[in-house]
């Protein structure tokens, strides 16, 4: 099968990691010929692409558009920085749709495919983090066109009229969880007949191997929590984590350490908040790590504090390592976790998360039971492979 997959970049992130894993599954079938067109084909995860995937280069302006602004400022030339600022002003002037139409016109047309996949959904209220859907619809000839959605469209505040237009000409719209599909069908009932579910894939053997690359120096007389996430309060609610640590310390709980792995737009704000609350002795800002898995494997529990998620990769990775997950109730939480068996699902608020962590600190037997349940429920790709075959 000749397949084109279109995406944004290979910077560190859950969607990018999910893309790599999906490509691994597709490339394992040598009957597939896979072209990967990324607006910016560089990034931290670029070296993890399967060798038999053909990467199609983009033009300079498109690559500059899809490169995170922080990376342009840090590593770009003076010309790159000036061009990125000019592009930012231009897209605000003409709008995203016309902007990308111009950039796409500079790109060589793609040959006909049996299947074309837009793997990155548009980011709401954004100018640059979009274009994958538009490119597949306007610039690709394919027998079948598929769009992926990686989040809850209602809680992420997708624009209904924009999505009616964006998804109109796709044959199938893939959600990464059953709960995500239910939300999408509620959001756009006009397209319920062509929405489907394909769970994210996990490279279980690779996860185990990478988790053993090194051993973090965790003190044995502490309970260790870990969160791996983009430092972003709008979705990941890192500020909620800081509030919980503050509540725990105020209640006299100091025999724990919380390791926060990741980078993002709210890093400085959250570090300042943690400093203000006086919890930097309990909450460690690790920054971005190419391999966060050893930090997860050596922890007592993985914690997620998000307001909403699609089908988070880090939860599947934690479970694959036998590490229980304590999380707020994102839409698909019950599809990944069995509450009370391999994790704890709480209401999406600070008090509920505090109560759950207080309970496991009060009674270590709770954690022991969850760890046992996690080791017995490490997951499989069998269902997801069947779902992918159905949509292709």
Secondary structure, DSSP 4 states (H G I P E B T S, - for coil): -EEEEEEEE-SSSHHHHHHHHHHHHHHTSTT-EEEEEEEE--STTGGGS-TTEEEEP--HHHHHHHS-HHHHHHH--HHHHHHHHHHHHHHHHH-HHHHHHHHHHTSPPPPPEEEEEE-SPPPTT-SSS--HHHHHHHH--EEEEEEEE-S-TTTTT--HHHHHHHTTT-SEEEESSHHHHHHHHHH-GGGGGGEEE-PPP--HHHHHHHHTS------TTSEEEEEE--S-TTTT-HHHHHHHHHHHHHTT--SEEEEEE---TTHHHHHHHHHHHT-TTTEEEEE--S--HHHHHTSSEEEE--S--SS-HHHHHHHHTT--EEEE--TTHHHH--BTTTEEEE-SSHHHHHHHHHHHHH-HHHHHHHHHHHHT----SHHHHHHHHHH-
